[in-house]
Amino acid sequence: MHRKTQDNGWSPYLAGALVGLLALLSVYATTQWMGKSNYLGASTTFVRAAGLLEQVVYPERVTANAYFTKEKVRVDWQFMLIIGIFIGALISSKTDKSFKLESVPPTWEERFGPSTGKRAVSAFLGGIVAMIGARMADGCPSGHGMSGMMQLSVSSFVALAMFFGTGVLVAGLVYRRK
């Protein structure tokens, strides 16, 4: 049974156009200020955040890690972009009155029951799988989907097809009819 919901959110066309402008501005700004083009992406930021946390506990390990030596554990413009995405989404959901705290969304509850623990474990494991996939693909869906497609990168076309194909399969398994 499908529930009809009222969506007062932003137009996806407007949001897509604004993200496209943001992508173009990021390339322009980083070229002007940093001397090289940097494209939108998120997965490296999450790895850097892990490095920042690990640096507090075991700084020698971070210093000896080849990946952290190459990528530099730091707060940079992409790190701030991720924080801005969170803050912007919060502001947007508050202004269009779509913000709500719910421990288990209705769709999840219909399919898997009311357990918040089960949902939390599933979300955590899903995040791990997504991050491993992003590292294996050498980029996340936003990096490949927007930045790679802007550059007409063949690897991004392949990666994006895999992201979407896998998403369709998983959605079919998770939300299949009973």
C-alpha positions as CSV (number, residue, x, y, z in Angstrom):
1,M,0.0,0.0,0.0
2,H,1.4,3.4,-1.0
3,R,1.0,6.4,1.2
4,K,0.3,9.7,-0.4
5,T,2.5,12.4,1.1
6,Q,2.4,16.1,0.4
7,D,5.8,17.4,-0.7
8,N,6.5,21.0,-0.1
9,G,10.2,20.7,-0.9
10,W,12.2,22.4,-3.6
11,S,11.8,21.6,-7.2
12,P,14.3,18.9,-8.2
13,Y,15.0,20.9,-11.4
14,L,15.9,24.0,-9.5
15,A,18.0,22.0,-7.0
16,G,19.8,20.2,-9.9
17,A,20.5,23.5,-11.7
18,L,21.9,25.0,-8.4
19,V,24.1,22.0,-7.8
20,G,25.4,22.3,-11.4
21,L,26.2,26.0,-10.8
22,L,28.0,25.0,-7.6
23,A,30.1,22.5,-9.5
24,L,31.1,25.0,-12.1
25,L,31.9,27.6,-9.4
26,S,34.0,25.1,-7.5
27,V,36.1,24.5,-10.6
28,Y,36.4,28.2,-11.3
29,A,37.2,29.2,-7.7
30,T,39.7,26.5,-7.1
31,T,41.5,27.2,-10.4
32,Q,41.7,30.9,-9.6
33,W,42.7,30.5,-5.9
34,M,44.6,27.3,-5.8
35,G,46.0,27.1,-9.3
36,K,44.4,23.7,-10.1
37,S,40.9,22.5,-10.7
38,N,39.2,20.7,-7.9
39,Y,35.9,19.1,-8.5
40,L,33.0,18.3,-6.2
41,G,33.2,15.1,-4.2
42,A,32.6,13.8,-0.7
43,S,34.2,10.5,0.0
44,T,37.7,11.8,0.5
45,T,36.4,14.2,3.1
46,F,35.0,11.4,5.2
47,V,38.4,9.6,5.1
48,R,40.1,12.8,6.1
49,A,37.6,13.1,9.0
50,A,38.6,9.6,10.1
51,G,42.3,10.6,9.8
52,L,41.6,13.7,12.0
53,L,40.0,11.6,14.7
54,E,42.7,9.0,14.5
55,Q,45.4,11.7,14.7
56,V,44.0,12.6,18.2
57,V,44.5,9.0,19.4
58,Y,47.4,7.6,17.4
59,P,49.2,10.4,15.4
60,E,52.2,8.2,14.5
61,R,49.9,5.9,12.6
62,V,48.5,8.7,10.6
63,T,52.0,10.0,9.8
64,A,53.1,6.6,8.6
65,N,49.9,5.9,6.5
66,A,50.6,6.3,2.8
67,Y,47.1,7.3,1.9
68,F,47.1,10.1,4.5
69,T,50.5,11.2,3.4
70,K,49.1,11.5,-0.2
71,E,45.7,13.0,0.7
72,K,46.8,15.2,3.7
73,V,44.7,15.0,6.8
74,R,43.3,18.5,6.9
75,V,40.1,20.6,6.9
76,D,39.9,22.0,3.4
77,W,37.2,23.6,1.2
78,Q,35.6,20.2,0.4
79,F,35.5,19.4,4.2
80,M,33.7,22.7,4.7
81,L,31.4,21.9,1.8
82,I,30.2,18.7,3.5
83,I,29.5,20.6,6.7
84,G,27.6,23.2,4.5
85,I,25.6,20.5,2.9
86,F,24.4,19.3,6.3
87,I,23.6,22.9,7.5
88,G,21.9,23.8,4.2
89,A,19.8,20.7,4.2
90,L,18.8,21.4,7.8
91,I,17.9,25.0,7.0
92,S,16.0,24.0,3.8
93,S,14.0,21.3,5.7
94,K,13.1,23.8,8.4
95,T,12.1,26.6,6.0
96,D,9.8,24.3,3.9
97,K,8.5,22.7,7.1
98,S,9.5,19.2,6.0
99,F,11.8,18.6,8.9
100,K,10.8,15.9,11.4
101,L,12.6,13.6,13.7
102,E,11.4,10.1,13.4
103,S,13.2,7.1,14.7
104,V,11.8,4.7,12.1
105,P,10.2,6.1,8.8
106,P,6.8,4.5,7.9
107,T,8.3,2.8,4.8
108,W,11.0,1.1,6.9
109,E,8.5,0.1,9.6
110,E,6.1,-1.5,7.1
111,R,8.9,-3.6,5.7
112,F,11.1,-4.4,8.7
113,G,9.2,-3.5,11.8
114,P,9.6,-0.7,14.4
115,S,13.1,-1.6,15.7
116,T,15.4,1.5,15.8
117,G,18.3,-0.8,16.7
118,K,17.8,-2.8,13.5
119,R,17.6,0.3,11.4
120,A,20.7,1.9,13.1
121,V,22.8,-1.3,12.4
122,S,21.5,-1.5,8.8
123,A,22.4,2.2,8.2
124,F,25.8,1.8,9.8
125,L,26.6,-1.4,7.7
126,G,25.2,0.3,4.6
127,G,27.5,3.3,5.2
128,I,30.5,1.0,5.5
129,V,29.6,-0.8,2.2
130,A,29.1,2.6,0.5
131,M,32.4,3.9,1.7
132,I,34.3,0.8,0.6
133,G,32.6,1.0,-2.8
134,A,33.5,4.7,-3.1
135,R,37.2,4.0,-2.2
136,M,37.3,1.1,-4.7
137,A,35.7,3.3,-7.4
138,D,38.2,6.0,-6.6
139,G,35.3,8.4,-5.9
140,C,31.8,8.7,-4.6
141,P,28.6,9.1,-6.6
142,S,28.7,12.9,-6.4
143,G,32.3,12.9,-7.5
144,H,31.8,10.5,-10.4
145,G,28.2,11.6,-11.1
146,M,28.8,15.3,-11.3
147,S,32.4,16.1,-11.6
148,G,33.3,13.0,-13.7
149,M,30.4,13.5,-16.0
150,M,31.3,17.2,-16.5
151,Q,34.7,15.9,-17.7
152,L,33.1,13.2,-19.9
153,S,35.2,10.6,-18.0
154,V,34.6,7.1,-19.2
155,S,35.3,5.6,-15.8
156,S,32.7,7.9,-14.3
157,F,30.1,6.7,-16.8
158,V,30.9,3.1,-15.8
159,A,31.0,4.0,-12.1
160,L,27.7,5.9,-12.2
161,A,26.0,3.0,-14.1
162,M,27.2,0.6,-11.4
163,F,25.9,3.0,-8.6
164,F,22.5,3.2,-10.2
165,G,22.3,-0.4,-11.2
166,T,23.2,-1.6,-7.7
167,G,20.8,1.0,-6.2
168,V,17.9,-0.4,-8.3
169,L,18.7,-4.0,-7.2
170,V,19.0,-3.1,-3.5
171,A,15.8,-1.0,-3.6
172,G,14.1,-4.0,-5.3
173,L,15.2,-6.3,-2.5
174,V,14.5,-3.9,0.3
175,Y,11.1,-2.5,-0.9
176,R,9.8,-5.5,-2.7
177,R,6.1,-6.3,-2.2
178,K,5.4,-8.8,0.5
